[in-house]
Amino acid sequence: MNISTNKRLIFIGYLVIVIVVVLILRLYFLQIMSGDIYAQAAAQNITRIRSTAAPRGNIYDRNGKLLVESIPSVGVAVDPYTVLKRDDVLTALSSKLGIPYYELKDKLEKTKTTYIDRVIIKQNIDKETMVYLKENSQNLPGVETVNIFLRKYDYGYLASHILGYTGEISEEKLKQEKNNSDYEGGDQIGLTGVEEQYENILRGIKGKIVYEVDPLGRPINIVEQTDYVPGNNLYLTVDIELQRYVEETLANQLQSIRQKKIPKTNEYYKASSGSVVVLDAKTGEVLAMASYPTYDPSVFTGGISNANWQQLNDPVNNFPLNNRAIMSFPPGSVFKIATAYAGLNEGVINPNSIITCTGTWYGLGNDYPKFCWNKGGHGGLNILGGLQNSCDIYFYETALRLFLKNKNEDELLQKYAKLLGFGNKTGVDLPGEGSGVIPDKAWKKEWFKNDKANSIWFPGDTVNMGIGQGDVLVTPLQLAYVYMTFANRGKQYTPHILKEVKDENGANIIDSSQNKFNNLELNQDYVNIIEKGLGLVTKQGTASGAFKSFPLDKIPVAGKTGTAEFTGHQDYVWFASYAPINNPQYVVAVMIGEAGDGGADAAPVAEKIYEYLYHIENQQQVHSVDSFGD
């Protein structure tokens, strides 16, 4: 052996010694220095947590009547890891639960869970199915029945658009940051109405079970168990008996209108939809809110079927899931109070201004005649007569004068419409509220950006807007809000659905009584003038036929009719009101789609509601009212 070989052996020996020393030091660090840290981590790794469902809070009306409750039910939950390995189990579940085989398999394959977690594949199973699953549990590994909670709607279809419905949380919602830590697949979540609006209040706190698991994550025994906490209970401002009466009155009126023919044709009115809003004039509380067509929210309990979902979304059925009380429609003449107040406050008219209606108006030039709904004309009218008779020409002229003042630089009609509450959301505590549209120069420029010839704001745009036509859109709730503002002489209360929140023991957590308001500081003289005109509408004007048997001497009603053209549809008709004039208590707004006119078809619904509110004996049938125009 030569010297070079000896050196290599010595080098290798030292290298081995260094490696051994390093390994010994590393083992010492892991076992002695960091032993406690890794022991703690190991202890954490042998437990897993599984949640248990909590019932949602109940929903009550203002008088404590139970509207929606959570009831215990039985569901089917499976362990995807086990079931996917057993084709016989998948086939049995598909057959017994009525779930297509490949749909079930696909759902389980896409679900990422631990051995502890289960996927709920069927809710609200019947007793026969439950017995079958339990008796055959040995042949159905990875399958179990679990206790869950489902919603029960004690009043069926009543107030369905207010209450809303629940459903299984979607993958999209699960991915949202706000839901990451609180929700799991299969959880029930509010999807519409107050169920959605007050999800965080209604949902309970889940219970949990802490399992000890083996190295593969399979449960061995229970280490700890915590019970669930039920969700809090909501008390709404709605009176369910008033809600029932309003919905039935609206439905009956629509049915009655469908029996009428459009004048000089063989075509019948469609009366395809409608909405009614009843507010407490002094607080903004929503006492009733009806939308037609309606639906039964119980079809969503346990998961809606494809057939029911298709039916609810079929255009033939006119989209019953839509809450028309917070959707936007052309208002027609109910909008004229905005034009009236703008005209008075800007001085383009005064209480004594006389505008002559001959049935045809040439204010935009002889090439652009515009017509009043009364083809024969109303003669000379002041503001009271203009409101009483809903004279279009009176408000064409007023709107044009507003346009001409300062060459429309300040867009005065738009300014006052928005001030009163049009063109903005009311802030009601319901999801999906529309803001309506108060068109102006900027809006039109953007809307017609690809049509330059129509992107300019013309005098005729303001004129059309003056009678609630053109591109103006309002919601029934928004309309009620504006009339409530007049009833309160400029004080604006936010419409709201929630009255109180109580925990499971009845302790009051939240009181939503609204004492705050926004004071618009309206000119009280002008408000009084407009209110006097609205009083004449029900006494002698376009709504007098509907109120001919109502005791207006004891309960004077301020109201305004409206009939609006709607492209592609028959006319939409309206009636907005409050009562009594001397001390307003209630605001009632009615909208009916594809009917005759506001006086004959919408006002009678409000009259019937006032009869109910003031316990007045019924003296006339809703459908027997003669037409008085607009």
C-alpha positions as CSV (number, residue, x, y, z in Angstrom):
1,M,0.0,0.0,0.0
2,N,1.5,3.3,-1.0
3,I,1.4,6.7,0.8
4,S,-1.3,8.1,-1.5
5,T,-3.6,5.2,-0.6
6,N,-3.0,5.7,3.1
7,K,-4.0,9.4,2.9
8,R,-7.2,8.6,1.1
9,L,-8.2,6.0,3.8
10,I,-7.4,8.5,6.6
11,F,-9.5,11.2,4.8
12,I,-12.5,8.8,4.5
13,G,-12.1,7.8,8.1
14,Y,-12.3,11.4,9.3
15,L,-15.3,12.0,7.0
16,V,-17.2,9.1,8.5
17,I,-16.4,10.4,12.0
18,V,-17.7,13.9,11.0
19,I,-20.9,12.5,9.5
20,V,-21.5,10.3,12.6
21,V,-21.0,13.3,14.9
22,V,-23.4,15.4,12.8
23,L,-26.1,12.7,13.0
24,I,-25.6,12.3,16.8
25,L,-26.0,16.1,17.3
26,R,-29.1,16.2,15.0
27,L,-30.7,13.3,17.0
28,Y,-29.9,15.1,20.2
29,F,-31.5,18.3,19.0
30,L,-34.7,16.4,17.8
31,Q,-35.1,14.2,20.8
32,I,-33.9,16.4,23.7
33,M,-33.9,20.0,22.6
34,S,-37.2,19.9,20.5
35,G,-38.8,16.9,22.0
36,D,-41.6,18.9,23.7
37,I,-42.4,20.8,20.6
38,Y,-42.8,17.7,18.4
39,A,-44.6,15.8,21.2
40,Q,-47.2,18.6,21.3
41,A,-47.6,18.6,17.5
42,A,-48.0,14.8,17.6
43,A,-50.7,15.1,20.2
44,Q,-52.5,17.7,18.0
45,N,-52.3,15.4,15.0
46,I,-54.2,12.5,16.7
47,T,-57.5,14.5,17.1
48,R,-60.0,15.7,14.6
49,I,-63.1,17.9,15.0
50,R,-66.5,17.2,13.4
51,S,-69.3,19.7,13.7
52,T,-73.0,19.1,14.4
53,A,-75.8,21.1,12.9
54,A,-77.5,23.9,14.9
55,P,-81.1,25.0,14.3
56,R,-81.8,28.4,12.7
57,G,-83.7,30.9,14.8
58,N,-87.5,31.2,14.3
59,I,-89.2,34.1,12.6
60,Y,-92.3,35.7,14.1
61,D,-94.6,38.5,13.0
62,R,-95.1,41.7,15.0
63,N,-97.7,40.1,17.2
64,G,-95.6,37.0,18.1
65,K,-97.2,34.6,15.6
66,L,-94.8,32.0,14.4
67,L,-94.1,32.2,10.7
68,V,-91.0,30.1,10.2
69,E,-89.4,27.5,12.4
70,S,-86.6,25.0,12.3
71,I,-87.7,21.4,12.8
72,P,-85.5,18.3,13.3
73,S,-85.3,16.0,10.4
74,V,-83.2,13.0,9.2
75,G,-80.7,13.2,6.4
76,V,-78.3,10.7,4.8
77,A,-74.6,11.4,5.1
78,V,-71.8,9.3,3.5
79,D,-68.1,8.9,3.8
80,P,-66.8,9.5,0.2
81,Y,-63.6,7.5,0.8
82,T,-65.5,4.4,1.7
83,V,-68.6,4.6,-0.6
84,L,-66.6,5.3,-3.7
85,K,-64.8,2.0,-3.3
86,R,-68.1,0.1,-3.2
87,D,-70.1,0.1,-6.4
88,D,-72.9,-1.9,-4.8
89,V,-73.3,0.8,-2.1
90,L,-73.5,3.6,-4.7
91,T,-76.1,1.6,-6.7
92,A,-78.2,0.9,-3.6
93,L,-78.1,4.6,-2.5
94,S,-79.0,5.8,-6.0
95,S,-82.0,3.5,-6.2
96,K,-83.3,4.1,-2.6
97,L,-82.8,7.9,-2.6
98,G,-83.8,8.6,-6.2
99,I,-80.5,10.2,-7.1
100,P,-79.0,9.3,-10.5
101,Y,-76.0,7.0,-10.1
102,Y,-73.5,9.2,-12.0
103,E,-74.8,12.4,-10.4
104,L,-74.2,10.9,-7.0
105,K,-70.7,9.5,-7.9
106,D,-69.7,12.8,-9.5
107,K,-70.7,14.8,-6.3
108,L,-68.7,12.4,-4.1
109,E,-65.6,12.5,-6.3
110,K,-65.5,16.3,-6.3
111,T,-65.9,16.5,-2.5
112,K,-62.7,16.9,-0.5
113,T,-63.1,15.7,3.0
114,T,-61.2,14.0,5.8
115,Y,-62.2,10.6,7.2
116,I,-64.1,12.4,9.9
117,D,-66.3,14.5,7.6
118,R,-69.4,13.3,5.9
119,V,-71.3,14.6,2.9
120,I,-75.0,15.0,3.2
121,I,-76.5,13.6,0.0
122,K,-80.2,13.6,0.9
123,Q,-82.3,15.6,3.4
124,N,-85.6,15.0,5.0
125,I,-85.9,11.3,4.2
126,D,-89.0,9.4,5.1
127,K,-89.4,6.8,7.9
128,E,-89.3,3.9,5.5
129,T,-86.0,5.0,4.0
130,M,-84.5,5.6,7.4
131,V,-85.5,2.1,8.6
132,Y,-84.0,0.6,5.5
133,L,-80.7,2.3,5.9
134,K,-80.4,1.4,9.6
135,E,-81.4,-2.3,9.0
136,N,-78.9,-2.6,6.2
137,S,-76.1,-0.7,7.8
138,Q,-73.7,-3.7,7.7
139,N,-74.1,-3.8,3.9
140,L,-73.8,-0.1,3.5
141,P,-70.4,0.9,4.9
142,G,-69.7,4.6,5.0
143,V,-73.4,5.4,5.1
144,E,-75.3,6.9,8.1
145,T,-78.4,8.8,9.0
146,V,-77.8,12.2,10.7
147,N,-80.0,14.7,12.5
148,I,-80.4,18.0,10.7
149,F,-82.8,20.9,10.8
150,L,-85.1,22.1,8.0
151,R,-87.4,25.1,7.7
152,K,-91.1,24.9,8.2
153,Y,-93.3,27.7,6.8
154,D,-96.4,27.8,9.0
155,Y,-98.4,30.2,6.8
156,G,-97.5,28.6,3.4
157,Y,-97.2,31.1,0.6
158,L,-98.0,34.1,2.8
159,A,-95.1,36.7,2.9
160,S,-92.9,34.4,0.9
161,H,-91.1,37.3,-0.7
162,I,-90.4,38.9,2.6
163,L,-89.3,35.7,4.4
164,G,-87.3,34.1,1.6
165,Y,-86.0,30.6,1.6
166,T,-82.9,28.6,2.5
167,G,-80.8,26.1,0.6
168,E,-77.5,24.2,0.6
169,I,-74.6,26.5,0.4
170,S,-72.9,26.6,-3.0
171,E,-69.3,26.0,-3.8
172,E,-69.1,29.6,-4.9
173,K,-70.3,30.9,-1.5
174,L,-68.0,28.5,0.3
175,K,-65.1,30.1,-1.5
176,Q,-66.0,33.6,-0.5
177,E,-63.7,34.9,2.2
178,K,-66.5,35.8,4.6
179,N,-67.7,32.2,4.6
180,N,-64.4,30.3,4.7
181,S,-64.2,29.8,8.5
182,D,-67.9,29.4,9.3
183,Y,-69.5,27.2,6.7
184,E,-69.1,23.6,5.4
185,G,-70.4,21.8,2.5
186,G,-74.0,20.7,3.0
187,D,-74.8,23.7,5.4
188,Q,-78.2,25.4,5.0
189,I,-77.9,29.2,4.3
190,G,-80.4,32.0,3.7
191,L,-80.7,32.6,-0.1
192,T,-83.4,35.3,-0.3
193,G,-85.5,37.6,1.8
194,V,-84.9,38.0,5.6
195,E,-83.4,34.5,5.6
196,E,-80.5,36.0,3.6
197,Q,-80.6,39.5,5.1
198,Y,-80.2,38.3,8.6
199,E,-78.2,35.1,8.0
200,N,-75.7,35.9,10.7
201,I,-78.4,36.4,13.3
202,L,-80.6,33.4,12.4
203,R,-77.8,30.8,12.0
204,G,-76.9,29.1,15.2
205,I,-73.5,28.0,16.5
206,K,-72.6,24.5,15.6
207,G,-71.8,21.8,18.1
208,K,-68.6,19.8,17.8
209,I,-67.3,16.4,18.5
210,V,-63.5,15.9,19.0
211,Y,-62.4,12.5,17.9
212,E,-59.1,10.6,18.5
213,V,-58.0,9.2,15.2
214,D,-55.4,6.7,14.0
215,P,-52.4,7.7,11.8
216,L,-54.7,7.4,8.7
217,G,-57.2,9.8,10.2
218,R,-59.8,7.2,11.1
219,P,-61.8,7.9,14.3
220,I,-61.1,5.7,17.3
221,N,-63.1,7.3,20.1
222,I,-64.7,10.6,21.3
223,V,-62.5,13.0,23.3
224,E,-64.8,15.9,23.8
225,Q,-68.4,16.9,22.8
226,T,-70.0,20.4,22.7
227,D,-73.7,21.0,22.2
228,Y,-75.0,23.4,19.5
229,V,-76.5,26.9,20.3
230,P,-79.7,27.7,18.4
231,G,-79.8,30.8,16.3
232,N,-81.6,34.0,17.5
233,N,-85.2,34.6,16.8
234,L,-86.5,37.4,14.5
235,Y,-89.6,39.5,15.2
236,L,-90.8,41.3,12.0
237,T,-92.8,44.5,11.6
238,V,-95.2,42.5,9.4
239,D,-98.7,41.7,10.6
240,I,-99.4,38.3,9.1
241,E,-103.2,38.7,9.2
242,L,-103.0,42.0,7.4
243,Q,-100.5,40.4,5.0
244,R,-103.0,37.6,4.3
245,Y,-105.8,40.1,3.6
246,V,-103.5,42.2,1.3
247,E,-102.4,39.2,-0.7
248,E,-105.9,37.8,-1.1
249,T,-107.3,41.3,-2.1
250,L,-104.6,41.7,-4.7
251,A,-105.1,38.2,-6.1
252,N,-108.9,38.7,-6.3
253,Q,-108.6,42.1,-8.0
254,L,-106.2,40.6,-10.6
255,Q,-108.7,37.8,-11.3
256,S,-111.5,40.4,-11.6
257,I,-109.5,42.6,-14.0
258,R,-108.8,39.6,-16.3
259,Q,-112.6,39.4,-17.0
260,K,-112.5,42.9,-18.5
261,K,-112.0,43.7,-22.2
262,I,-109.8,46.5,-23.4
263,P,-112.1,49.2,-24.7
264,K,-112.9,49.0,-28.5
265,T,-111.2,45.6,-28.7
266,N,-111.8,41.9,-28.1
267,E,-108.6,41.6,-26.1
268,Y,-108.8,41.1,-22.4
269,Y,-106.5,42.7,-19.8
270,K,-103.8,40.3,-18.7
271,A,-103.5,41.6,-15.1
272,S,-100.2,39.6,-15.1
273,S,-98.7,40.9,-11.9
274,G,-99.0,43.2,-9.0
275,S,-97.6,44.5,-5.7
276,V,-98.9,46.2,-2.6
277,V,-96.9,47.9,0.1
278,V,-98.4,49.0,3.5
279,L,-96.2,51.2,5.8
280,D,-96.7,52.6,9.2
281,A,-96.6,56.3,8.3
282,K,-95.0,57.3,11.6
283,T,-92.1,54.8,11.7
284,G,-91.5,53.3,8.3
285,E,-92.3,49.8,9.5
286,V,-93.4,47.5,6.7
287,L,-96.8,46.2,7.8
288,A,-97.4,44.2,4.7
289,M,-95.6,43.7,1.4
290,A,-97.3,41.6,-1.3
291,S,-96.0,40.5,-4.7
292,Y,-97.9,38.6,-7.3
293,P,-97.5,35.9,-8.6
294,T,-96.2,34.3,-5.5
295,Y,-94.8,30.9,-4.5
296,D,-94.7,28.4,-1.7
297,P,-91.2,28.5,0.0
298,S,-91.7,25.0,1.4
299,V,-90.8,23.6,-2.1
300,F,-87.2,24.5,-1.2
301,T,-87.2,22.5,2.1
302,G,-84.8,19.6,1.8
303,G,-83.7,20.7,-1.7
304,I,-85.9,21.8,-4.5
305,S,-86.6,19.4,-7.3
306,N,-85.6,20.2,-10.9
307,A,-89.3,20.1,-12.0
308,N,-90.2,22.7,-9.3
309,W,-87.2,24.9,-10.1
310,Q,-88.0,24.9,-13.8
311,Q,-91.6,25.8,-13.1
312,L,-90.7,28.7,-10.9
313,N,-88.3,30.0,-13.6
314,D,-90.5,29.4,-16.6
315,P,-91.5,32.7,-18.3
316,V,-95.0,31.4,-18.8
317,N,-95.5,31.6,-15.1
318,N,-94.3,35.2,-15.0
319,F,-91.4,34.6,-12.6
320,P,-93.1,34.2,-9.2
321,L,-89.7,34.3,-7.3
322,N,-89.4,38.0,-8.2
323,N,-90.3,40.4,-5.4
324,R,-92.0,43.1,-7.4
325,A,-92.4,45.4,-4.4
326,I,-88.7,46.3,-4.8
327,M,-88.4,46.1,-8.6
328,S,-88.6,49.0,-10.9
329,F,-91.5,49.9,-13.2
330,P,-92.7,53.0,-15.1
331,P,-94.9,55.0,-12.6
332,G,-97.1,57.3,-14.7
333,S,-99.0,60.0,-12.9
334,V,-98.2,59.0,-9.3
335,F,-94.9,60.7,-10.0
336,K,-96.6,64.0,-10.5
337,I,-96.2,65.0,-6.9
338,A,-92.5,65.4,-7.6
339,T,-93.2,67.7,-10.5
340,A,-95.7,69.6,-8.5
341,Y,-93.4,70.3,-5.6
342,A,-90.5,71.1,-7.9
343,G,-92.7,73.6,-9.8
344,L,-93.9,75.3,-6.7
345,N,-90.6,75.5,-4.9
346,E,-88.8,76.8,-8.0
347,G,-91.5,79.4,-8.7
348,V,-92.3,78.3,-12.2
349,I,-95.9,77.9,-11.0
350,N,-97.7,79.2,-7.9
351,P,-100.9,78.1,-6.2
352,N,-102.9,80.4,-8.4
353,S,-101.3,79.6,-11.7
354,I,-103.8,78.7,-14.4
355,I,-102.8,76.3,-17.2
356,T,-105.4,75.6,-19.8
357,C,-105.9,72.0,-21.0
358,T,-107.6,71.6,-24.4
359,G,-106.7,68.0,-24.7
360,T,-103.7,68.8,-27.0
361,W,-100.5,70.7,-26.0
362,Y,-98.1,72.3,-28.4
363,G,-95.5,73.5,-25.9
364,L,-92.7,71.7,-27.9
365,G,-93.9,73.1,-31.2
366,N,-96.6,72.3,-33.7
367,D,-94.7,69.4,-35.0
368,Y,-94.6,67.7,-31.6
369,P,-98.1,67.7,-30.2
370,K,-98.7,66.0,-26.9
371,F,-102.0,64.8,-25.5
372,C,-103.9,64.6,-22.2
373,W,-105.5,61.3,-21.2
374,N,-108.8,63.3,-21.4
375,K,-109.0,64.0,-25.1
376,G,-111.6,66.7,-24.6
377,G,-109.5,68.7,-22.2
378,H,-109.9,69.8,-18.6
379,G,-110.1,73.6,-19.3
380,G,-108.3,76.0,-17.0
381,L,-106.7,74.4,-14.0
382,N,-104.6,75.5,-11.0
383,I,-102.4,73.0,-9.1
384,L,-105.3,71.6,-7.2
385,G,-107.2,70.9,-10.3
386,G,-104.1,69.5,-12.0
387,L,-103.7,66.9,-9.2
388,Q,-107.4,66.2,-8.8
389,N,-107.9,65.4,-12.4
390,S,-104.3,64.2,-13.1
391,C,-104.2,66.6,-16.0
392,D,-101.2,65.6,-18.2
393,I,-101.0,69.0,-19.9
394,Y,-100.8,70.8,-16.6
395,F,-97.7,68.8,-15.8
396,Y,-96.2,68.9,-19.3
397,E,-96.2,72.7,-19.0
398,T,-94.8,72.7,-15.5
399,A,-92.0,70.3,-16.5
400,L,-91.1,72.4,-19.6
401,R,-90.9,75.5,-17.4
402,L,-88.5,73.7,-15.1
403,F,-86.4,72.7,-18.1
404,L,-86.3,76.3,-19.4
405,K,-85.3,77.8,-16.1
406,N,-81.5,78.4,-16.3
407,K,-81.6,76.4,-19.6
408,N,-81.9,73.2,-17.6
409,E,-78.4,73.7,-16.2
410,D,-79.5,72.5,-12.8
411,E,-81.7,69.7,-14.0
412,L,-84.4,70.9,-11.5
413,L,-86.9,68.1,-12.0
414,Q,-84.3,65.5,-11.4
415,K,-83.0,67.4,-8.4
416,Y,-86.4,67.3,-6.6
417,A,-87.3,63.8,-7.7
418,K,-84.1,62.5,-6.1
419,L,-84.5,64.7,-3.0
420,L,-87.9,63.2,-2.3
421,G,-86.5,59.6,-2.7
422,F,-86.9,58.6,-6.3
423,G,-83.9,57.2,-8.1
424,N,-82.3,55.8,-4.9
425,K,-82.7,52.7,-2.8
426,T,-84.8,53.3,0.3
427,G,-82.4,51.2,2.4
428,V,-85.0,48.6,3.4
429,D,-83.5,45.6,5.0
430,L,-84.2,43.2,2.2
431,P,-81.6,42.0,-0.4
432,G,-82.1,42.9,-4.1
433,E,-83.8,46.2,-3.8
434,G,-83.8,48.2,-7.0
435,S,-83.0,51.9,-7.1
436,G,-85.3,52.9,-9.9
437,V,-84.2,55.4,-12.6
438,I,-84.3,59.1,-12.6
439,P,-82.8,59.8,-16.0
440,D,-80.6,62.9,-16.6
441,K,-78.1,64.2,-19.1
442,A,-75.3,62.0,-17.8
443,W,-77.5,58.9,-17.7
444,K,-78.8,59.4,-21.2
445,K,-75.3,60.0,-22.6
446,E,-74.1,56.8,-21.1
447,W,-77.2,54.8,-21.9
448,F,-77.1,55.8,-25.6
449,K,-73.3,56.0,-25.9
450,N,-73.5,54.0,-29.1
451,D,-76.3,56.1,-30.5
452,K,-75.1,59.6,-30.5
453,A,-78.2,61.1,-32.1
454,N,-80.3,60.0,-29.0
455,S,-77.6,60.7,-26.4
456,I,-78.6,64.4,-26.1
457,W,-81.1,65.5,-23.4
458,F,-84.0,67.2,-25.1
459,P,-86.8,69.3,-23.7
460,G,-89.2,66.5,-24.5
461,D,-87.3,64.2,-22.2
462,T,-88.1,66.5,-19.2
463,V,-91.7,66.9,-20.4
464,N,-92.2,63.2,-20.5
465,M,-90.6,62.8,-17.2
466,G,-93.0,65.3,-15.7
467,I,-95.8,62.8,-16.0
468,G,-93.8,59.8,-14.9
469,Q,-93.1,58.6,-18.4
470,G,-90.0,58.4,-20.6
471,D,-87.3,56.5,-18.9
472,V,-88.5,57.1,-15.3
473,L,-88.7,53.9,-13.2
474,V,-89.7,53.5,-9.6
475,T,-90.4,50.6,-7.2
476,P,-93.7,50.2,-5.3
477,L,-91.8,50.5,-2.0
478,Q,-90.0,53.6,-3.2
479,L,-93.3,55.1,-4.1
480,A,-94.7,54.4,-0.7
481,Y,-91.5,55.9,0.8
482,V,-92.0,59.2,-1.1
483,Y,-95.7,59.4,-0.1
484,M,-94.7,58.7,3.5
485,T,-92.3,61.6,3.2
486,F,-95.2,63.9,2.2
487,A,-97.4,62.4,5.0
488,N,-94.7,63.4,7.5
489,R,-94.2,66.8,6.0
490,G,-90.7,66.1,4.8
491,K,-89.4,63.7,7.5
492,Q,-88.0,60.5,6.0
493,Y,-88.1,57.3,7.9
494,T,-86.2,54.3,6.4
495,P,-88.6,51.5,5.6
496,H,-87.7,48.4,7.6
497,I,-88.8,44.8,8.2
498,L,-87.0,43.9,11.4
499,K,-88.6,44.8,14.7
500,E,-86.7,42.9,17.3
501,V,-84.2,40.1,17.8
502,K,-84.5,37.8,20.8
503,D,-82.3,34.8,21.9
504,E,-83.7,31.3,22.7
505,N,-84.6,32.4,26.2
506,G,-86.6,35.4,25.0
507,A,-84.1,38.1,26.0
508,N,-84.1,41.1,23.7
509,I,-80.9,41.5,21.8
510,I,-81.7,44.1,19.2
511,D,-84.6,46.6,19.1
512,S,-84.9,48.1,15.6
513,S,-87.5,50.7,16.4
514,Q,-86.8,53.6,14.1
515,N,-86.8,57.0,15.8
516,K,-84.2,58.6,13.6
517,F,-85.3,60.4,10.5
518,N,-83.9,62.6,7.8
519,N,-85.7,66.0,7.6
520,L,-85.8,67.4,4.1
521,E,-87.1,70.7,5.4
522,L,-89.8,71.0,2.7
523,N,-91.8,74.1,2.3
524,Q,-94.8,73.4,4.4
525,D,-97.1,75.6,2.5
526,Y,-96.4,73.7,-0.7
527,V,-96.7,70.4,1.0
528,N,-100.2,71.5,2.3
529,I,-101.3,72.5,-1.2
530,I,-100.2,69.2,-2.7
531,E,-101.9,67.3,0.1
532,K,-105.1,69.2,-0.5
533,G,-104.9,68.2,-4.1
534,L,-104.4,64.6,-3.2
535,G,-107.4,64.8,-0.9
536,L,-109.5,66.0,-3.9
537,V,-108.3,62.9,-5.9
538,T,-110.3,60.6,-3.6
539,K,-113.2,63.0,-3.1
540,Q,-113.9,64.3,-6.6
541,G,-111.1,63.2,-8.8
542,T,-109.7,60.1,-10.6
543,A,-110.0,57.9,-7.5
544,S,-113.5,59.0,-6.4
545,G,-115.2,56.0,-7.9
546,A,-113.1,53.7,-5.7
547,F,-113.8,55.7,-2.6
548,K,-117.5,56.6,-3.2
549,S,-118.7,54.4,-0.3
550,F,-115.7,55.1,2.0
551,P,-116.2,57.5,5.0
552,L,-113.8,60.2,3.8
553,D,-115.5,62.7,6.1
554,K,-114.1,60.7,9.1
555,I,-111.0,59.2,7.5
556,P,-109.8,61.5,4.7
557,V,-107.4,59.8,2.3
558,A,-104.7,61.6,0.2
559,G,-104.0,59.7,-3.0
560,K,-102.9,59.7,-6.5
561,T,-103.7,57.5,-9.4
562,G,-101.4,56.6,-12.3
563,T,-101.4,54.8,-15.6
564,A,-98.1,54.2,-17.3
565,E,-97.3,53.1,-20.8
566,F,-94.8,50.2,-20.8
567,T,-93.2,49.1,-24.1
568,G,-94.2,45.6,-25.0
569,H,-96.8,45.4,-22.3
570,Q,-100.3,46.6,-21.6
571,D,-100.4,49.6,-19.3
572,Y,-99.2,49.4,-15.7
573,V,-101.5,51.1,-13.2
574,W,-100.8,52.6,-9.8
575,F,-102.4,54.2,-6.7
576,A,-100.3,55.8,-3.9
577,S,-101.9,57.1,-0.7
578,Y,-101.8,57.8,3.0
579,A,-104.5,58.3,5.6
580,P,-105.9,60.0,7.5
581,I,-104.9,63.3,6.1
582,N,-104.9,65.2,9.5
583,N,-102.8,62.6,11.3
584,P,-101.3,60.0,8.9
585,Q,-101.1,56.5,10.2
586,Y,-100.8,54.3,7.1
587,V,-99.3,54.5,3.7
588,V,-100.6,52.2,0.9
589,A,-99.1,51.9,-2.5
590,V,-100.5,49.6,-5.2
591,M,-99.1,48.6,-8.6
592,I,-100.9,46.3,-11.1
593,G,-99.2,45.2,-14.3
594,E,-101.2,45.2,-17.5
595,A,-104.5,46.5,-16.4
596,G,-106.9,49.4,-17.3
597,D,-106.3,52.5,-15.3
598,G,-105.2,53.6,-11.8
599,G,-108.6,54.8,-10.7
600,A,-110.6,51.7,-11.7
601,D,-108.1,49.0,-11.0
602,A,-105.4,50.0,-8.5
603,A,-107.3,52.4,-6.2
604,P,-110.0,49.9,-5.2
605,V,-107.3,47.6,-3.7
606,A,-106.1,50.4,-1.5
607,E,-109.7,51.3,-0.5
608,K,-110.3,47.7,0.6
609,I,-107.1,47.7,2.6
610,Y,-108.2,50.9,4.4
611,E,-111.5,49.3,5.2
612,Y,-109.7,46.5,6.8
613,L,-107.3,48.7,8.7
614,Y,-110.1,50.9,10.1
615,H,-112.6,48.0,10.6
616,I,-115.1,49.4,8.2
617,E,-117.9,47.2,7.0
618,N,-117.5,46.2,3.4
619,Q,-119.9,48.1,1.3
620,Q,-118.8,47.5,-2.3
621,Q,-117.0,44.9,-4.3
622,V,-113.6,45.7,-5.6
623,H,-114.4,44.9,-9.2
624,S,-117.5,47.1,-9.4
625,V,-115.8,50.4,-9.6
626,D,-116.3,52.5,-12.7
627,S,-113.3,54.0,-14.5
628,F,-112.5,57.6,-13.9
629,G,-109.3,57.9,-15.9
630,D,-105.6,57.8,-15.3
